[in-house]
Amino acid sequence: MGLVVHELSIAMSLVDVACEQAESLGARVEALHVRLGPLSGVVAEALAFSFTLACDGTRIAGARLVIETMPIVARCTTCSADRVLASAQHLHCPVCGDFTPDLIGGRELELFALEVEEDVSANR
């Protein structure tokens, strides 16, 4: 239960932002695009479920939540390159095998785009 409550509060925040933007643009929100990293502490399925609940009865009811899953990325100082890691439990460069504790990606929780359609009813 606690897991869904966490995602529900995040979903409600996403809905609030999208509703504010829809209002200011005079547009209908079709979709919200979110980047979500595995280290964000958010479960994508729980967020999607919570989003549906949070949208109900709002200006953006019926909008889709599009989740883009981001990889875990670490900077390898030995290779001087950014490397995608298989998991947070294996912090070693996949090329040279050295320890790579400098994580630079994978913690994302970012609303990065809204798909909108002009709300023709607002212009009447």
GUTORBA-512534 format. One record per residue (C-alpha): z, y, x; residue number from 0; residue in three letters; chain. Coordinates in steps of 0.001 Angstrom, whole numbers, always signed. Layout:
{{Z Y X} NUM ALA A},
...
REM end
This chain:
{{+0 +0 +0} 0 MET A},
{{+876 +2458 +2773} 1 GLY A},
{{-2540 +2047 +4325} 2 LEU A},
{{-4371 +3146 +1174} 3 VAL A},
{{-2008 +6104 +689} 4 VAL A},
{{-2945 +7356 +4177} 5 HIS A},
{{-6657 +7056 +3426} 6 GLU A},
{{-6165 +8573 -42} 7 LEU A},
{{-4684 +11748 +1461} 8 SER A},
{{-7631 +11966 +3862} 9 ILE A},
{{-10085 +11366 +1006} 10 ALA A},
{{-8409 +14083 -1044} 11 MET A},
{{-8797 +16505 +1862} 12 SER A},
{{-12495 +15618 +2162} 13 LEU A},
{{-12947 +16167 -1575} 14 VAL A},
{{-11156 +19540 -1396} 15 ASP A},
{{-13445 +20737 +1404} 16 VAL A},
{{-16572 +19498 -372} 17 ALA A},
{{-15514 +21119 -3668} 18 CYS A},
{{-14921 +24450 -1923} 19 GLU A},
{{-18344 +24271 -261} 20 GLN A},
{{-20044 +23279 -3509} 21 ALA A},
{{-18429 +26229 -5243} 22 GLU A},
{{-19366 +28738 -2540} 23 SER A},
{{-22951 +27449 -2280} 24 LEU A},
{{-23461 +27058 -6008} 25 GLY A},
{{-24655 +23548 -5272} 26 ALA A},
{{-23968 +19985 -6299} 27 ARG A},
{{-22735 +17702 -3506} 28 VAL A},
{{-24727 +14488 -3315} 29 GLU A},
{{-23073 +12990 -226} 30 ALA A},
{{-20467 +13626 +2443} 31 LEU A},
{{-21219 +12355 +5950} 32 HIS A},
{{-18213 +11380 +8040} 33 VAL A},
{{-17942 +10150 +11619} 34 ARG A},
{{-15161 +7596 +12003} 35 LEU A},
{{-13977 +6049 +15249} 36 GLY A},
{{-12077 +2768 +15488} 37 PRO A},
{{-9166 +4564 +17183} 38 LEU A},
{{-8774 +7137 +14387} 39 SER A},
{{-6232 +5018 +12528} 40 GLY A},
{{-8383 +5081 +9388} 41 VAL A},
{{-9781 +1934 +7744} 42 VAL A},
{{-13328 +2638 +6558} 43 ALA A},
{{-13137 +382 +3492} 44 GLU A},
{{-9841 +1934 +2361} 45 ALA A},
{{-11280 +5432 +2871} 46 LEU A},
{{-14375 +4577 +821} 47 ALA A},
{{-12231 +3158 -1995} 48 PHE A},
{{-9887 +6155 -1897} 49 SER A},
{{-12811 +8579 -1883} 50 PHE A},
{{-14085 +7163 -5163} 51 THR A},
{{-10651 +7698 -6718} 52 LEU A},
{{-10256 +11188 -5246} 53 ALA A},
{{-13662 +12346 -6559} 54 CYS A},
{{-13004 +11318 -10140} 55 ASP A},
{{-12810 +14372 -12392} 56 GLY A},
{{-13787 +16850 -9655} 57 THR A},
{{-16844 +19012 -9119} 58 ARG A},
{{-18214 +16381 -6712} 59 ILE A},
{{-17688 +13335 -8966} 60 ALA A},
{{-20422 +10808 -8235} 61 GLY A},
{{-20982 +11969 -4642} 62 ALA A},
{{-21440 +9290 -1987} 63 ARG A},
{{-19356 +8915 +1156} 64 LEU A},
{{-21527 +7971 +4129} 65 VAL A},
{{-19464 +6704 +7042} 66 ILE A},
{{-20985 +6627 +10514} 67 GLU A},
{{-18943 +4333 +12735} 68 THR A},
{{-18580 +5735 +16240} 69 MET A},
{{-18133 +3593 +19356} 70 PRO A},
{{-15227 +3592 +21772} 71 ILE A},
{{-16470 +5437 +24852} 72 VAL A},
{{-14724 +5711 +28213} 73 ALA A},
{{-15626 +7568 +31377} 74 ARG A},
{{-15902 +5223 +34349} 75 CYS A},
{{-14934 +7099 +37489} 76 THR A},
{{-16397 +4369 +39708} 77 THR A},
{{-19844 +4511 +38093} 78 CYS A},
{{-19603 +8232 +37231} 79 SER A},
{{-20893 +7401 +33758} 80 ALA A},
{{-19758 +7193 +30165} 81 ASP A},
{{-19613 +3598 +28937} 82 ARG A},
{{-19309 +2070 +25458} 83 VAL A},
{{-16404 -372 +25356} 84 LEU A},
{{-16277 -3499 +23219} 85 ALA A},
{{-12686 -2811 +22115} 86 SER A},
{{-9596 -756 +22833} 87 ALA A},
{{-7924 -3884 +24185} 88 GLN A},
{{-10457 -4181 +27008} 89 HIS A},
{{-10447 -902 +28937} 90 LEU A},
{{-12788 -2021 +31682} 91 HIS A},
{{-16253 -743 +32492} 92 CYS A},
{{-18843 -3211 +31168} 93 PRO A},
{{-21011 -2558 +34244} 94 VAL A},
{{-18663 -2566 +37259} 95 CYS A},
{{-15532 -4071 +35695} 96 GLY A},
{{-13179 -1323 +36905} 97 ASP A},
{{-10329 -44 +34720} 98 PHE A},
{{-11470 +2865 +32497} 99 THR A},
{{-8455 +4499 +30836} 100 PRO A},
{{-10204 +7855 +30261} 101 ASP A},
{{-11260 +7498 +26613} 102 LEU A},
{{-13663 +10206 +25478} 103 ILE A},
{{-14829 +8771 +22168} 104 GLY A},
{{-13619 +6566 +19372} 105 GLY A},
{{-10937 +8766 +17802} 106 ARG A},
{{-13310 +10687 +15545} 107 GLU A},
{{-12499 +11550 +11961} 108 LEU A},
{{-14987 +14294 +11244} 109 GLU A},
{{-16807 +15570 +8198} 110 LEU A},
{{-20048 +16631 +9843} 111 PHE A},
{{-22522 +17129 +6990} 112 ALA A},
{{-22857 +17596 +3260} 113 LEU A},
{{-25977 +16687 +1314} 114 GLU A},
{{-26325 +19239 -1457} 115 VAL A},
{{-28693 +19973 -4275} 116 GLU A},
{{-28944 +23390 -5864} 117 GLU A},
{{-26943 +23395 -9078} 118 ASP A},
{{-29494 +24726 -11574} 119 VAL A},
{{-26856 +24927 -14319} 120 SER A},
{{-24976 +27519 -12228} 121 ALA A},
{{-28021 +29846 -12337} 122 ASN A},
{{-28246 +29955 -16115} 123 ARG A},
REM end
